[in-house]
Amino acid sequence: MIEYPGFDKIALEIGPFGSFGPLKIHWYGIMYLVAFAAAWWLGRVRTQRPGSTWKPADIDDFMFFGMLGTILGGRLGYVFFYGLSYWAKDPWYPVKVWDGGMSFHGGLLGVMIAFAIFAVRRKRRIADVFDFAAPLPGIGICAVRIGNFINGELWGKPTDVSWAFIVDGVPRHATQLYEAALEGILLASILWWYTSKPRPRMAPAGLFLIIYSLSRIAVEFWRLPDEHLNEAAHGYLFGGWFTMGMLLSLPMLLIGLTLFFMAYRRREPSGNVSIARG
């Protein structure tokens, strides 16, 4: 077993700046910058694909919309899915992003809305934009989960496995790293390979939803739920095993399966690759 080293959440401190105090740059925030930079770079790489209908300059606006959707959707999603009790006590809680709390499912909804707006503005099919985006966030998801690990949050249940981390004297599953591997590295690898050649419209987006939801549901069996959601049941919604993460992931799985099978039934060509070259 491994003793958790207890990382400093602050990567860099600059200042102080008078009455404002020092500027503190957190590792968690840096991981989001890594996530956006990785998605931007991968998007640029994918524009070099023969027959691509995307230009490198398109990725700049694409990422701007994606960043807004991630941040706004992630924060609002956390407030509505996990933090209503905190909001009831503090009306300013939604804007206190420095207190932490970002939801992947909320971020996904925010990104979908942002990319839909982007698609309409650029006169692209919304499904094509979703498909183009599908292989891009995996590395970023991995980075953000490592940020959770550095913050010492989202730990798993007590265990006696040899790779457990000892946290406050209790060996626990490092479910942040499990998620980094499954939701991040595995998802990124499969989607990048899968989208390396033209696929039917909606298939990449559907596969993204399938892989992420199955990965998240699997990890939820080892991850501790948020206690405040149902204190009487130690955070479980019911049955002593069903969590909010599972509840939010099940619709993703159903939608993903529907999109994937519909894509191969219709076999519409993707608008991300020109017909002449694709």
Long-range contacts (C-beta under 8 A, 24 or more apart in sequence): 1-162, 1-163, 1-164, 1-165, 1-166, 1-171, 2-163, 2-164, 2-165, 2-166, 3-165, 3-166, 4-152, 4-165, 4-166, 4-167, 6-152, 7-150, 7-151, 7-152, 9-150, 9-151, 9-152, 27-147, 27-150, 27-151, 28-100, 28-144, 28-147, 28-148, 28-150, 28-151, 30-147, 31-143, 31-144, 31-146, 31-147, 31-150, 32-70, 32-140, 32-143, 32-144, 32-147, 34-139, 34-140, 34-143, 35-137, 35-139, 35-140, 35-141, 35-143, 35-144, 36-63, 36-66, 36-67, 36-70, 36-140, 38-136, 38-139, 38-140, 38-143, 39-63, 39-66, 39-136, 39-137, 39-139, 39-140, 42-135, 42-136, 42-139, 42-192, 43-132, 43-136, 46-132, 46-135, 46-136, 46-195, 49-273, 50-277, 51-273, 51-274, 51-276, 51-277, 51-278, 52-272, 52-273, 52-274, 53-271, 53-272, 53-273, 53-274, 54-132, 54-272, 58-122, 61-118, 61-122, 62-115, 62-118, 62-129, 62-132, 62-133, 65-114, 65-115, 65-117, 65-118, 66-111, 66-114, 66-115, 66-133, 68-110, 68-114, 69-107, 69-110, 69-111, 69-112, 69-113, 69-114, 69-115, 70-107, 70-110, 70-111, 71-107, 71-110, 72-110, 73-103, 73-106, 73-107, 73-108, 73-109, 73-110, 73-111, 73-113, 73-114, 74-102, 74-103, 74-104, 74-106, 74-107, 74-110, 75-101, 75-102, 75-103, 75-106, 76-106, 76-110, 77-102, 77-103, 77-104, 77-105, 77-106, 77-107, 77-109, 77-110, 78-102, 78-103, 78-106, 80-106, 81-105, 81-106, 81-244, 81-248, 82-226, 82-229, 82-244, 85-228, 86-228, 100-151, 100-153, 102-144, 104-141, 104-183, 104-216, 105-248, 105-249, 105-252, 108-252, 124-271, 125-201, 125-271, 127-201, 127-202, 127-205, 128-201, 128-270, 128-271, 128-272, 130-202, 130-204, 130-205, 131-195, 131-199, 131-201, 131-202, 131-203, 131-204, 131-205, 131-270, 131-272, 132-204, 132-272, 133-205, 134-191, 134-195, 134-204, 134-205, 134-207, 134-208, 135-188, 135-191, 135-192, 135-194, 135-195, 135-204, 135-208, 137-188, 138-183, 138-184, 138-185, 138-186, 138-187, 138-188, 138-189, 138-191, 138-192, 139-184, 139-185, 139-188, 140-184, 141-179, 141-180, 141-183, 141-184, 141-187, 141-188, 142-180, 142-181, 142-183, 142-184, 142-185, 142-188, 143-180, 143-184, 145-176, 145-177, 145-179, 145-180, 145-183, 145-184, 146-176, 146-177, 146-180, 148-176, 148-179, 149-174, 149-176, 149-177, 149-180, 154-179, 154-223, 154-224, 155-223, 155-224, 156-222, 156-223, 156-224, 157-222, 157-223, 157-224, 159-222, 173-222, 173-223, 175-219, 175-222, 175-223, 175-224, 178-219, 178-222, 178-223, 179-215, 179-216, 179-219, 179-223, 182-215, 182-218, 182-219, 183-212, 183-215, 183-216, 183-219, 186-211, 186-215, 187-211, 187-212, 187-215, 198-269, 198-270, 198-272, 198-273, 198-278, 199-263, 199-270, 200-263, 200-264, 200-266, 200-267, 200-268, 200-269, 200-270, 201-263, 201-266, 201-268, 201-269, 201-270, 201-271, 202-259, 202-260, 202-262, 202-263, 202-268, 203-259, 203-260, 203-263, 203-264, 205-256, 205-259, 206-255, 206-256, 206-257, 206-258, 206-259, 206-260, 206-261, 206-262, 206-263, 207-256, 207-260, 208-256, 209-252, 209-253, 209-255, 209-256, 209-259, 210-253, 210-256, 210-257, 210-260, 212-249, 212-252, 213-249, 213-250, 213-252, 213-253, 213-256, 214-253, 216-245, 216-246, 216-249, 217-245, 217-246, 217-249, 217-250, 217-253, 219-245, 220-245, 220-246, 220-249
